Amino acid sequence: MGRSAILGDQRNNYFCDVACGRGESADSTFAVTKSGLLCEFNGRRLLDKWVELRISVAYSITVGENLILVGCSDGIVRCFSPLDLHFICTLPRPHYLGVDVAKGLTGRQMSSHPPSSKYPDVIALTLDETNKKVTCVHSDHSLYVWDVKDVKKIGKSHSFLYHSACIWGVETYPDLPEGSPLPGGTFFTCASDDTIRIWNLEQKTFQNCALKRNIYCYELLKILYTDPNLVFICDIDLLPGKMHFFSFLSFFFIY
């Protein structure tokens, strides 16, 4: 049998995700509001403290013994201490929407973004405390894994850029003689996200081909955007106002 949290001044906020504390914070429960507040409830169900995330929309939270991570809009992940909600850092952002992955040949491109760039929202995330990795799922269905062993030097472990909508077609590239612009085994996919993507699953590098392996996604060689406005590049069912959150707090506090 659960009991409702005592929300106090925050009773009119919309709580969108919740997680139990661990280790020294095991008696606490942490929650985020859609408007961007990280809240801590103590063992008596009282709202003990909260901090502003300074973002447009918050979506998700994951809690470890030493870190709280909150996934937010525009590719932002905030990191806090579970002991006192002290701000620790902000994780690097993922790719910007409309990125040309074929140009991402060095780590420098990962942090070089055009002015007024927009980023996919972080709709879900989880912390692997054993391997010190944070996995983030974004509104464009991309997936990033960050190494947080040293919070002062966070690096990307893996990333994958998938279609964000239904795939309607797959075509293979023919095996051509040496000097072909694309390597053997390449195939194309098209989807409702208004992109055509060029893939190659071979576990080798290409020396004399037009497209090389990139830092964004090893298997993805190129993204062709058929809509310059990128209207459907993100999953519209996950946009603010269309997400179907549940009221967790009534069930999370036990007698």
N, C-alpha and C positions, 0 to 999 in steps of 0.2 A: 504494500500500500504506500503510495507516494503522497507528499504534501507539497503545496505550492511554496515557491520562494517568496520572501518578503522583499518586494522590489523598492519600496520607499519612493524616493524622488524619480526613479526610473520606471515607474509602473506603466507609463504610457509609451515606452519604447517597444520596438519590435525585435525580440531576441531570435536570432537566426541560426545559431549553433552553440553547442555547449560541450564541455569536456571535464572530466574529473581530474583533480590534482594527483600528483604522484610524489613519492618520497616524503620530504619534509612538508610538502603542501597537500598531503593526502586527505586532510580534513576539509580542504577547500574545493569549490566547484567554480569553474571559469566559464564565462559566456560572452558572446559578442552580440551587439545590436546592429541592425542593418544600417543605422545612421552613423556607426563608427565609434562605439564605446566598448572597451574591454573591461568587463566587470568580474569581481571576485566575491563569491558568497562563502561565508564561514560555515562551520558545522552546525550552527543554529538556524541556518537558512537565511541569515541576514545579509543584505548587500553591504559588504565591508568596505570596499574601495573600488574605484574605477579610474580609468585613464582614457583620454581621447586619442584615437588612432590618427586623426588628421588626414582622413581619406574621404572619398565620396560615398562609397558603399563597402561594407564588410560582408563576407560570405561564409568563411569557415575558420575553424580553430583546431589546433592540435597542441597537446600539452605533454611535456616530458618532465623529468626530475629537475632539469636545469634551464629549460627553455619553454616559452610559450610562443607559438607562431600563429599569426592571423593572416589569412588570405583575403585580399581586398581587390577592389576595382583597379583597372589600369595597370595590371601586372605587379602590384605592390604586395610584398609580404613583410609585415612588421614582426620584430622579435623582442620579447620582453622576459624579465626574470619572474618566475612563479613565486618567489619569496616576497617580493615587494612591488611587483608590477613596474619595476624600473626598466626604462627603454634601453635595449642593448644595441640593436642595429636594424637596418633594412636590407633585405636580400637584394642581389642584383636583379634587374628586370629581365624578362625573356626577350625574344625577338619583337620588333615592332610589327604591327599589322601591315601587310604588303611587302614584307622584306624579300629581297632577291637572294635566296639562299646560295645561289651559284657564285655570288661574290664574297661569301663568307669563308675565305680560305685561311685566315689567321685569326687569332684571338682578339686582335685589335678591332676587327669589324663587329665583334660581339658587343662592344661598348660604344661604338660609333653610330649614333642614330640621328636622322634628319630632324630639324626643328619641327615642333608641333606633332611629333610622332604619337600614335595611339597604340595601346598595348592590350592584349587579351586579359580579361579578368581572371583572377585566381579563384575558381569556384570550389575547389577541394584541395586539401593537403594533408600529409601525414608525416610523422617524424619517426625514423628508425634510430632509436637510441644506441643500439648495438654497433651499427656501422656509421653512426653520425651522418645520416643522410636525410634530407627533406625532399619528398616527392610532391610536386605541384601539378594539378590538372587545371587547364585553362579553358576559357569559353570558346576558343577556336579548336578545341580537342587536342591541343599540343600537350606534351608531358615533359616536365623538366625534373631532373634529380640534382640537388645541390649538396655539396660536401660542406658540412658545418662543423667539422672537427675543430677548426679555429675560426671563431666568429669575427675575428679581425681580418681574416683572409679567406672569405667564402669563394669557392670555385664551382664551376659546373662539372658534374660528373657525367651525366648523359642528358640527351634531349631528343625528342621525337616530334615531328610535325606531321600530323595526320590530317586527312580530310575532316571537315566539320559537319558534313551532311552526306546524304545518301550517294553512293558511287553508282553511276549509271553505265559506265563502260570501261573495259580493259582491252588494250591493244599491245601486242608485242612488237618490238623493233627487230627487223630482220638481221640475221648475221651476215655482215658484209665483209669484203676483203680488208686487209690492213689499211689504216688511214681513214676508216669510217668516223664521222663526227661523234658517234655514240658507241660505247662499248657493247659487246655481245651480252645478251641476257637482259638488256634494258626493256622496260615496258612502261606504258602510259596509262593513267587513270583519269577519268573526268567525273565530276560530282556536282551536286546541287549547290555547293558553296561557290560556284562560278570560278573554279580553278581546274587546270589540267596539270597533273604532277608526273614528273619523270623519275622513275625508280630504277635501282639496280641493286640486287641482293648479293652479288658476288663479293666474296671476302678478299678483295685485292684492290690495289690502286691502279689508276689509269694514267699512262704516260703521254699518249699522243691523241687524246680525245678532247673535244671542245669543252666538255663538262667534267669537273673534278669533284672529289669528295670535299665536303664542307663541314664547318664546325657546328652547324645547326642540327643536322640529321644525316647520319652516315649513309643510309639507304636512299635518301632523297637527293636527286641531282639538280632539280629545277622545279620551280612553281611558275606557271603561266596564269596570270590573272586576266580573266575575260571581262570583269567589271572593275573599272578604275576606281569606283566609289566603295568597293569592298562591302557592299550591303549585306551579303550573306556569308561573309568570311567567319563570323562567329555564330554559334548556335543560338537562334533567337529565343528558344524555349528557356534559356538560362539567363536572359537579360533581366536587369532590374525591373520589378513589377510583374514578371512572368514566372519567377521562381516559386516553387511550392514548398515553403518551409513548414515545419511542424513546431508546435509549442512543446519544447522539451522540458521546460523548467518544472512543470507540474509533476513529472514522472521521475525527476532526477534526485529529489530530496526524500530520503527514506527516514522513517521513524527512528 
